[in-house]
Amino acid sequence: MSFFVLDEDRCLNYNYKRTECHNCRNICPRQCWDESGQAWPERCDGCGLCQAVCPVDAIGVAGILPATWASLIADPADTVHLSCRRKGSGPWPCLGFLNARDLVALALTRPTQPPRDIFIYFAGCRQCNPAIANHLEKELAAANSFLARYGKPCIREEMQPPPPAEETRLLSRRSFFGSLLETGVATVRNVIWAEENPVPLPKAQDRAKILSGLKYHEPDEVSQSVFPVVGIDGECLACSLCAKVCPTGSLTATDYEQRMELRHNPLLCTGCGLCTAHCPTACLVLAAAGPAREHTLRVQEYPLCNECGKPFKPAGQQLTCFDCLLKGRESIFGP
């Protein structure tokens, strides 16, 4: 039986009153979360589906370790095999933690080198856990549709993962018993202590290292559904609050003294919705599909202060600049 942890410092529900996220509860096949938000880690079987849909990487699942994920991202091998421990020789208890954005990032880790072959094995999931098979089938199709626009090879699903590399050296009698003893100790250790305490898997952070500098140009009419796209429709106050709350750096606001340029990079977006929830004028919209290229949302002039008439950077819907607010306070309460 596996278990998970929830990092309350990252979770949207614990940090933002205007945002409610139920992705983990809605997708969990074991009902590890109930409608009141109560978590039941002892029900967890380690499938990792909650990690696949968490927009802020707030969940850690036993056996799905950041170090293993980081080594996979940095793997220079020409061929990568994605399989679980139950049906293959992979390091993961289950592949349910993967989503289309992860698969795209794995395929694009070597932009200046020949593309590598990536194989994923989840045929056994159809008997082991059909929810995982359905999830991976959908995510793989979306990832391959996206990669096709790059002219990159598709990630291929195969039926049977390759066997683990076998040890070929002959063991002496002493080394045989020594190896047997080490195996017994390791088995006891894994029974008594978990491999490691589960910690959140920083997938968005690692994807950003790969995708942030990616030069990807799409015409405006081309649409994709792997990466969410933020649009703007309505009055913008140039307050930059959306960029300040964005946890992935997908939204950036650049100050040009009298105006602000707001840009969006869908390749870094996880669709958390913090920007749309906190926009003072509700002018931001989050679309499930759209072009994946980085683009300018709005170049907005700063508002003029209703006291001094000078442009200023507002905080929300304020009408008076900070200097005039401070002068008004001093005139009432004294310096």
N, C-alpha and C positions, 0 to 999 in steps of 0.2 A: 504494500500500500504506500503510495507516494503522498506528498503534501506540498503546499505552496505557502508563500508569504505575500503580503500586500504592503507596499511602502506607502504609508499615509502621506508622507511629505511630497510624493509625486502624484498620487491619485487625484483626479479632478474633483471628485465628490467631497474630498476632505479639505480642499483648498479654495474652491470657488463656489460661492453661493448661487451664481447665475447659471451654473453648468451642472447638468445631471448626465452621467454616463452609466449605462447599464449593459455595455457590450459584453463584459465578462459573464454576467448573469444570464444574458440572453443566449449565449452560445454554449455554455457549459452543459455537457450531456449528463453530468453526475449531480447536478443541482448543488454545487458547492457554495452558492450564494442564494439566499432566499429573498423574498420581496422586501423585507425590512432592511436589507443590506448586511445581515449577519452572515459571516463566513464560516464554512465548515471544512477546514483543511483536511480533516481525517477522511473525507469522502473522495479526495482527489486521487486519480489514477495516473497522473503525470502526463496527460495527453498534450498539454500546452496550448490548447485552443484559446484560452484566455489571453495568453501572451501574443497570439497572432492578431487579436482584435483590440488590444489595449493601445490607445493612441499615445500614451505617455510612458510606456514601458515601466509600469508601476508594480508588475507582478513577477515574482520569482517562483519557479517550479523546481522541485528536487530533481537532480540529474541533468537539468538543462543549464549548463554553466557558462558564464561570460567568457572565461578563458578558452573554452572549447570553441565557442562561436567566433571569438577574435582570431583564433588560429585558422579557422576555416576561411574567414575573410582574407587573411594574409597568405593563404596557401598558394604557393607558386606553381603547383602541379598543373600539367596540361589537362588532366582528367580528374573530375571530382565526382564522387559517389555519395549520394544522400540516402541513407537508410537508417533504420532504428535497430536497437539491440535485439528486439524480439524476433524480427524477421530478417536480420542481416548482421553486419559487423560494424555498423555505425556507432558513434559515441552517445547517441541520444536515446532516451527511453521511448520517445515517440516523435514523429515529425509534425505533429499538429501545430507547433509553435511557428511554423513558417507561413508567410503570406506572400502575395505576388510581389510586393515591394522588395522583400528579402531576396526572392529569386532573381529579380532584375538586378539587384546590387551584386549578387554573386556572379552573375553573368558578365557584369561590366567592370570587374575589379582590375582588369588589365587593359586599359584603353589604348596603350601604345604597343601592345604585344598581340600576337595572333590569338584569336578567341579560343577558350578552352572548352572541352566537351564536359557537359554536366548531365549526370544521370540521376534520376530520382526513382525510388522504389517504394511504392505504396500499394501494390497489388494485394499484399497480405492484409492490409488494413480493412479490406472489404469483409473479411471474416472476423478480424480482431476487433475493429471499431468502425462501423460504417460511417459514422459522423466524420471521422478523420478522412476517410477516403473521399467523401463528397466535398469536404473543405479543400483538400489538396487538388482534386480534379478541377475545381472551379478556379483556384488561385493559379495553377499551372497554365490553364488556358488563357487567363488574363495576362500573365507574364509573357507567354510566348507571342501573344498578339502585339504586345508592346515591343518586344525584342525584334519582331519582324520588321518594324519601321526603321530600326537601326541597321538592318541587314545582318544581324547577329544570328548565329545558329540557335535553334530552339533547344530548350531544355527537354530532354527525352525521358519519358517514362519507360522503364524496363520492368520485366516481371521478376527476375531473380537476381539479387545482388551478388557481386563476386564474393567468393569465399575469402576469409581472412588469410593474410600471408602466413604460411606455415614455417615453423622453425625447422631448418634443415640440418643443423649441426647435431652430431651424435652426443648423447649425454652419457657420461660415465656413471658408475653406480653411485658415487658420492654426489655428483651434481644432480642425479635423478631424485635422490631423497631430499637433497637441499631444495630443489625446485618444488617438490611435493610439500615440504614444510612451509615454504613461502606462500604457496597457493592456499594452504590451510589457514595460515595467519591472516592472509588477505580476506579470505571468506569470512572468518570470524569478525574481522574489523568491519566489513561491510554490513554484517548483520547487526552488530552492536551500535556502530556509529554510521550515520548517513555519509555518502561520499563527501558532501559539503553541505553546509546550511544553504538553503536556496536563497538566492539574491536576484533582484531584477536584472533582466537581460537588456543591455543598452543598445537595442537594434537600431533605433532611429539615429542615435549618435554615430554608430559605426557606418550606417548607410550614408550619412551626411559627408563623411570623409571621402567616400567614393563618388557620390553624385553631385556634390556642391560645385565642383569645377568642371562638370561634364558639359561639353558644348553640344547642345541638342536643339536643333532649329526645326520647328514645325510651323506650317502655315496655320493661320487662325482657324480655318475650317476643319482641320484634322482634330479628331477627338479620341481620347484614351480614357480608360476607367481605372487604371492602377493607382495613379496619384491624384488626390483631390485637388480641385482648382478653386481658388478664391476669386470672386468678382466683386465689383463695386457698382452700386446702383442707388443714387441718391446723394444727399448733401454730405460732404466730408468736411470736418472741422479742422483737419490737419493736426489733431491732437497726438497722433502717433501711439495711442493706447494699444491698438491692435498689435503693433510691432513689439511693444514692451511686454505683452502677455504671451506672445508666441513662444512656445517652449523649444522649438526646433530651429529658429532663425529662418523659417520659410518666408516670413514677412519682414521687410527691412524698411526703415524710414530714414531718408537722408535730408539733412538740414541745409538749405541754400539761403540762409539769412532771412529772406522775405517769403520763402515758399518751402514746401516739403514735397519730396518725391517718395511715393509709396510703391514698393516693388514686391512681387510675389514669385517665389520659386516653387512650383508644384513638386519638384523632385525631392524636396525636403519636407513636404507637408504630410501629416498623418490624419488630417481631418478631425482634430480634437474639438474644434468649434469654439475655442476660447475667443478668437477674434470676433466672430459674429455675435457671441453672447455679451461681449463687453463694449461693443461699438456704441457710443452715446446716441448716434442718430440712426442706428440699425441700417447703415448703408452697405454693409458687407454681406455677401451671400456665399455659401459654400456649395459648390456643384460636385456631383459624383463623377462627372466626366468633363473633359475639355482638353485644350492643348497642354503639353507638358513643358513647354519652354518657359524660361524666366521672362517676365514682362513687367512693364510699368502699369500699375493700377490707376494711379492718379497723380498728377502734379498739381498741388493745391496751394493757393496763396494763403498765407497766414491771415487770420482776422485782424481787424484794426481795433485797438482798445477804445472803448466808449468814453474814456476819460482823456487820454492824451492823444489819441488818434494814430498811434504808432503800431506797426505790425508786431504781434507777439505770438509765442507758442502757447496755445491754450491747454489746460488740463480739463478735459471734458467740455462742458458747454459754458464755461465761464466767459464773460464779456469784458472783463477788466484785466489788464496785465498785472503781473506780480508787483512791479514797482508802485503802481497806483494803488493797489490793494494795501501795500505796506504803508504808503503815505496816509491813506484813509484811516488805517488802524492807529497810526501815531497821532493823527489829529484828534482822535477820540480819547485814546488812553495815554497819550504822551509817549516820548521816545523810550 
